[in-house]
């Protein structure tokens, strides 16, 4: 069933509780492929992903930062990386890719939530994830994304209205 993109955007929520089963490989592949259609500076496509299914590694990733604990119950964690040698806007490029991954996961009936690893001014969290997963130095670790079948249904999001968002019309 085809769904309207605006409806997908409006109904997407951060899902932090998951059923135990790992999503089908076809669905995981669709999420990653969707991410690859993100815009990037000079079409550099600096992103790469690590798929983590190992429960012990996921448990270690759940200790990345204070708000990572929810990852412990995720059946899959997708670690989003950016090769800083490929783009001068690797952070923005990878962020766009993560957003497309989140939207596609929702459109497929999966639940996902991104958890920031990158933090301006320090690479402590990145070094932690790099050590856990043996990630090469040329990759910046942007985020851990928990992914699975949702075990919760958050309330609709309350957003500001159009007129509250427009600073001025010139």
N, C-alpha and C positions, 0 to 999 in steps of 0.2 A: 504494500500500500504506500503510495507516494504521499508524503506530507509536505505541507507548505513550509519553506525555510523560516519564515517569520514565526510560525507556530513552534517550530523546533527551538528557535532562539528563546522565545518567551517561556517555554516550559522546561528548559534545561535547568537542572539544579546540581549542586555539589552533593554527591552521594558518598557517604562515609561508612555505610553499613552494607555489607554484601553477603549474598548467599555463598556457600562454600565452593560450588562448582566453578571451574575455570571456563570462561567463555570459549565457544567454538573457535578454532583457528581461522575459519573464514571471516568471522566477525572481527577478530583481532587484526587480521590483515586489512580489512576494509578501513578500520580506524587509522592504521598507519598510512595506508595509501591516501586517505583523505588529507592527512597532515601534510603530505608531500605536495599537495596542490596549493599550499600557502604562498602568498607573495613573499619575495625576498629581494634584498638589495642586489641589483645587477643579476638577478636570477641565479644567485650563488648557491641557493639551497644548502645551507651549512648544517642542517640538522642530521642527527643520527639517533637511533633509539636502542635501548637495551631492554629486552623482555625478561622479566624476573618472575619465575614460577616457583623457585625453590623457597620453601617456607622459612628456612633458617635465614636466608639472605633477606627475605621480606621483613622478618623480625628485626634484623639489623638495620634495614632502611627505615623502619618505624621509629628509630632513635636518632634520625638525622637532625631534628630540631624539635622544640617543644610541641609543635602542632602536627607532628608526623605520626602520632600514636595510632590514629585510625587506619594507617596502612597495614598494621599488624594483621588485621582480619581480611585484607584484600586477597583474593585468589591470584591476582596478577598485578605487578607493578611495572609500568612503562617508565623508564628513566629517559628523559629528553636531554639530549646533548647538542652542543653547538661547536663546530670547528671554527675557532676565532681567526684562523688563518684564511678562511674562505670568504669572510664578509666583515665589513667595518660596522655592520648593524646586526651582528649575530644574535644579540639578545632579543631585539625586536622581531627578527626573522623567525627565531625559534618560538617566541611567544605566539606569533600568528599560527604556526604549525600546531602548537598545543591546543589553541582554541578550536581549530578545525577538527582535531582529534576528539575533543570534548563534545562538539556538536554532532559529529558522526556517531559517536558511541551512544549518545542519547537517541538519535534517530533510529538506531538499531535495537533499542530496548535495553541497553546496558546502562549501568551507572558508573560515573567517574568523578574523581575529584583531584585537582592538581595541588601539589604541595611544594612551595618554593624551596629550592636548594640554593640557587644563586642569591647572594646578598652583597650589594655594593659595599666596597671597603674591606671586605674580608673573603678569603676563600676557605675558611675553616669547614663549613658544611660541605662544600664541593670536595675538599680533600678527604673528608670522612666517606662520602659516597664513592669517590674514586678508589679509595683503599678497599672498601667492601666488595666492589665489583671489578677491581683491577682495570680501571679505565685509563687509557693513555693521556698523557699531559696536554696534548694539543686540543683536547675537548673540554669545554666548559660544561659543567653540570647545571642545567637550568631548573629542572623540576622532576619530582617523582609524581607519577599519576597512578592512583589506585583505580583499578578497573575490574568490574564484575557485574553479575546480575544483582540489581538493587534489592536490598532487604528493608528499605524504608521509602517513604513517599513524602518528601518535604512539602510544606505549604507553598502556594504560589508566591512568587516574589513581588514585593511592593516596590515599584520604581517611581522615580520622580516623573512628573508630567512634562510634556514637550515645552511648555512655557517656562517651567522652572530651569530647564537645561540651557536655554538660549540666552547667552549673555547680552547680545545685541544683534540687531539686523542692520546692516549698513547698505 
